[in-house]
Structure formats: structure tokens, C-alpha cells
């Protein structure tokens, strides 16, 4: 079963409340706000698969000491039991929009090994940017949840369409390459990028699966259904037919390229 913020188990809400308390105790400044985006905000959270996606906004940059403390905190908390992805930004970074977007601190499971082995190399005062933040902000403004602090519409800028498209196309390109390694994630993500390029609609992976079954040509609906059911039920990914994955990938790639290269 998939969840959103309103119907998710209390265990999940308690986990996030514990994270927020820990962050507040650690950073020694009142946060401007804490915000939830991603699958838990959009109604496609799978407790066995999905990340908890958070954005923290502060008035001042975090000190090196506080960043190191946060890194250790998330190394301890993440994936016990829910993986965490969080970015911290200052008000100034939000007020001066650019893409890729500067940020103050980041943690995700992708960064775990780096922090465990070379924390000082990655926690520093160098300016860092993240091309994914444009997509995160758009999702937040459309479907996000303000967990604490100032309302989303007061804090987060409107994102130019070309920046949002550039942001989602980065992940799309990776999914074209890795669909055989990660068939569930990549298939559903390719479909939701296609839907956005075709209709301008922003959707979750779960919603993309439902839309794809109704709107893609019949030769591809079986593999879309398989991906959607695997995502919903957390089924193994090994049973996919590789030729079917290649076929739906090639179709979606060709359709996206055609739409992107067609003059308005």
C-alpha cells in the first residue's frame, strides 16, 4: 500500500517529528521552516522503497560544526527504518534564484559512504549546487507540505519552466541508461517525464503508472502495469522481460525527443 501525509502510519509521522526535534536542537537557530516533498507529499510513499524528502530553510548559513553534527545525525537515523534525503538552504539562496541551485547542506543515502569515509572533504564552506532542487521546488509548490514555519508560497520562488525541464531531464537521461538495472523506478520515471513534456502535468511515479496504462499504446501497457504493481506492492524486479523494457524505453525516448524538438 502507498501512503500520503494524511493517511501514513503514525510510526512514520513520529519518525519525522523526531528528526525535526533533533535538527532544531542541533542548529542553534530557529528554522524558517521545514517542508515535505516527494512521494509522501504526493501520495505514492512505499514504506519499503521510498525516501522521506525534506527541505530545511534557515536565516543564516549553518556553521561547519553544525553541518558535521547534522551529517552524523542523519548517518545514524537514515534507513532506520526510512531513508532520508534532505537539503538545507538559506533565505538568501532562495531569494536569488539560479539553476543549478546553491544549497547549504545535503544528506541522502547516496552520500552515506562519502560522509562515512571523508566527512571533512564534503563538509566545507565551498559553494555547492544541485540541479535536482528546481524539480524539488516545483513539486513542493504544487503538492508539498509545510511541516513547520512559514508557508511554502512565502518562501520558495516560482521556477522557470526551462529550469524545471532541465532538472527532470537529468534523471530522465540516467533512466534511459539504467532501465535494466532499476526497471521499476526508471520505467515509471520515464513515463512521468513523458507526461510532463506532452501535457505539462506533474505527477508521482504511482500516478505515472496509472496514466501510462491508459494512454500509452497497447504493446507497452503490460510492462507499465508490471512496473506500477511492483512499485505499489514492493515486488521483486527480476521478472521483467528485457526486450519489453527496451521497447518501452525506446518508444518514450523517441516521443520525448519529438515533442522537445517540435516548435510551439
BELCOR-V560629 format. One record per helix or strand. SS is the DSSP state (H for helix, E for strand). FROM is the first residue (numbers start at 1). TO is the last residue. If there is no record, write none. Layout:
ss	from	to
SS	FROM	TO
SS	FROM	TO
//
This chain:
ss	from	to
E	3	3
H	10	27
E	33	37
H	39	42
E	45	45
E	52	58
H	64	77
E	84	90
H	91	95
E	101	103
E	105	107
H	109	122
E	128	130
H	133	143
E	145	149
H	152	155
H	161	178
H	183	199
H	205	215
H	218	233
H	242	260
//
